[in-house]
Amino acid sequence: MNPEPLPGKLLLEPATVLAKKPASKWKEQDVKPLADILAGRVAIDGTGENQQGAQALGMISADLTEFALSHPKIRSIIDPIYVIVDLTTCKNAPPNINNYPPPGSPHVALVIFPGTNHVFSFNNESSAQHFVGWLQGSTPGIRVLVFHTGHAAVIY
């Protein structure tokens, strides 16, 4: 996964092309250029010159999510999962997070959402759930929130 925010301006053209066509007429080859740009991205920069592209994506977001849910190939490209540590159950992100993944684990190092210390992104459910189990097992009383999204979160 790429922790650098994707410049929203890169989304303007492919999102606009899709917006001009009814979502019911979209084919995988129509959506794939946008999916390839979004692939592996943790965040989208929607500030300044990137705002228009991020907003164009926002305008088709519901249709894109619906399309991805019925097209496994596309969904596998653009379906990030976010795990957020509830800071009301601890004063800050637990320091033991720096020890994840445990030695010998097949899971990759944590990808932190830009500008935070308590939001993490995963590209599959098993990795997200492994982290949740490990964190709750090593930090009693901690609570986390898990979000499945149709594309990377946008930073405005």
Secondary structure by P-SEA (a helix, b strand, c coil): ccccccccccaaaaaaaaaaccccccccccaaaaaaaaccccbbbccccaaaaaaaaaaaaaaaaaaaaacaaaaaacbbbbbbccccccccccccccccccccccccccccccccccbbbbccaaaaaaaaaaaaaacccbbbbbbbbccccccc
